[in-house]
Amino acid sequence: MSTAVVLGVMVLTSYLLGSIPTGYWVAKHLRGIDIRDHGSGSTGATNVLRVVGKGAGLFTFVVDVLKGTVAVIAARWSLAQPWSTVPPAWGDYCLLAIALVAVVGHSKPIWLGWRGGKSVATSLGVLLALNWPTGLVTFGVFLVVLALSRIVSLGSILAALSLPLWFWWFTGSLPFVGFSILASAFVIWRHQSNIQRLIAGTEPRLGGRSGNSAADLN
């Protein structure tokens, strides 16, 4: 197979994995509702938690993490196979590009008219597969901020901002740092409305009443 075909299949597979609409399916199955018409309008785990319940939110979070992890593991395995014609020098760049596609797929799923979540949980899954210490420390930053503020979006944003530092600390790899900057920028961009509410002091805290301004983890 040509390099273009191999990469095309990997990219498509990663996108389709990332775009699996877990939260949408969970809400449809358990409540018969379109989760995008409730709470924050996102398919993410926090919106599912607020609208459907804790168990549904946890299930959505775990599956969305796994989507990112499986996408990276599958890409890494494919790149290592004898039939892969991707030059070894391109390996890291291709792997990181494929990982980024999975992140974008969660936010822009073709199945739901490009309306998904904010890619935090899927990003965590990607990070754990790329470099597990970076993934764990980044998740730790999220948990600390969440514990102190009870604001999910603030934890997500600060964890994303810290990501390039952790990739540099644990890998020293410029391609990985470059990937982290792009992924962080995408996640933060997806939190524009949350940032506006944080500035205005109106962003809801975890455990508060659900509503159209609900923060979103994923």
N, C-alpha and C positions, 0 to 999 in steps of 0.2 A: 504493500500500500504506500501511496505517496505521503510525504510529511503533512501536506495540507489536509488529506483525508483523515489521517490519524488524529491530528489536532482538532479537526472539525467534529469528529465523533466524541472526543473527550470533552470539548466545550459544550456540545449539545447535551451530553449525559450529565455534566455538572449543572447546567442550567435547569434541566428537568428535575433533578434531585432537589435543588434549591427551591424550586417553584412549587413543590408539593404543598398544597394549601391546608396544612394540618388544622390550624385553628378554625378555618371555615368549615371543614368536614366535621370536626368535633361539635361545633355549635349546631350544625344542621342535624347531626345524628341525635344529640341529647336534647335539644330544645326546638328543633325545627325552624331555626331562625338563620338569617344571613347576618353573621357577626359584624359585617361592615355597616349595618344599619343601626348598630347599638354602640354605646360607650364612645370610644375614640374613633370608631370606624375602621380600626386595624384588625388584621387577622392574628396579631401577636398574642403571646402567652398572658401578658398582664390584662389585656382586654378580655380574653377568654376567662381569666380568673375572676375579674370583676363582674362579668355578665353571666357566666355559666356556673362557675364555682371553682374551688381550690383544686380538686382532683383533675378537672378538665384543663385547668391552667397548667398544672404540673406536667400532665401528659403532653400537652402541646409544647411546652418548653423542652422536655426531654427529646421528643421526636424532632423538633426543629434543630436542636444541637446535633443530633445524629445525622441529619441531612448534610450538614457541613462537613462532619467528620468522614462520612462515607464518600462524599464527593472527592475529598482530598486523597483518601486512601486508595480509591479506585484509580484516580489519575496517576498517583505515584506508582502503583502496580503496573498500570498500562505503559508508562514511560520506561519501565525496567524490562519489558518483555522484548524478546528477540525480534518480533515483527514490528516494533516501534522504530520508525525511521527518523525520529527527532534527534538531532545531533546532541551529544552529551553536554556540550557547552550551553545549549538552550534549556537544559533540564529544569533548573530552578525557575527561570523566567516563565516557562510554559506552565509549570506546576502552580506558580503564584497567580498567573492570569486565569487559569482554570478555577482556582480557589475563589478569586474575586467574582467570577461569573456565578458561582453558587450563592454568594452573598447577594448579588444583584437579583438573582432569580427569586429569592424569597420576597424581596420588596416589589418586584415587578413580574408576578406570575402570569403567564399567558392564559391560564385557565380562568382567571378572575378579572380579566380586562385590565391587567397590569396594576391592580390594586391589592397589595399585600401588607406585610408588616414592616418593621423598621430594621430588621436583619441583625439584631443584637445576638439572639440565641444562635442563629446559624453562623454568625461570625465567631462566636465562642467555639462552636464545633470545628470550624476551619482552623482556628488557632491551636486547639488541642491536638489536631492531626499534624499541623505543620511543625509546631514546637511546643510540647506540652507544658514546660515550665512557663513560657510566655503566656499560654492560655490560662494556667492556674493563677498566676500573679495578677493578670488583667481581671480575671473574675473576682479575685480577692479585693482589688480596688473597688469594683462595683459593689461587692457585699459590704465593705466598710462604709462607703458613702451612703448606701441604702440604710444601713443600721443607724447611722448618725442623723440622716435627714428624712428617712422614710419616703424619699422621692425617687421613683424608679428611673425617670428620665435623667435626673442629675447624675445618678450612679452610672448610667449608660454613657453619658457624654464624657464624664471625667475618665472613665475606663478607656474609652476610645482615644481621648487625648493622650493618655499615658502609654498607649500601645507602642508607638515607635521607640520610646525609651526602653521598654522591656525587650523588644526584638533586638535592639542594638546591644543591650546588656548580655542577653543569653546567646545570641548568634554572631554578632559582629558582622552580619552580612548586609551589604548595601541593597541587594535585590529585596531581601526580606523587609528591610526598613522602608524601602520605597513602596512595597506592597502595603505595609502597615499604614503609611501616610494616606494612600488612596482609599483603603478600606475605612480608616477612621474618618476621613473627610466625607465619605458616602454616608456612614452611619450618622454623623453629626448633621449633615444636610437633611437627612430623613427626620431629624428632630427639630426642624425649624419652628414649628408651632409650639413645641414644648419650651424651646429657648425663649420665645416671646412671652410665654406665660411665666417662666422662671423670672424673667426681668420684671414683669408686672407683679410678681408675688402671688399669682393665682394658680400655680401648678398644684394639683391635688397630691396628697400624700397617700402612701399605701395604707389601706385600711379605712380610707375615707369613702364617702359615697361615690358610686359610679356615676358617670355622666358623660356628656359629649366631649368634655375636656380631659378625659382620663388619660393618664400617661401610658406609655406602652413599652414593654420590655423587648419586644421582638419584631 
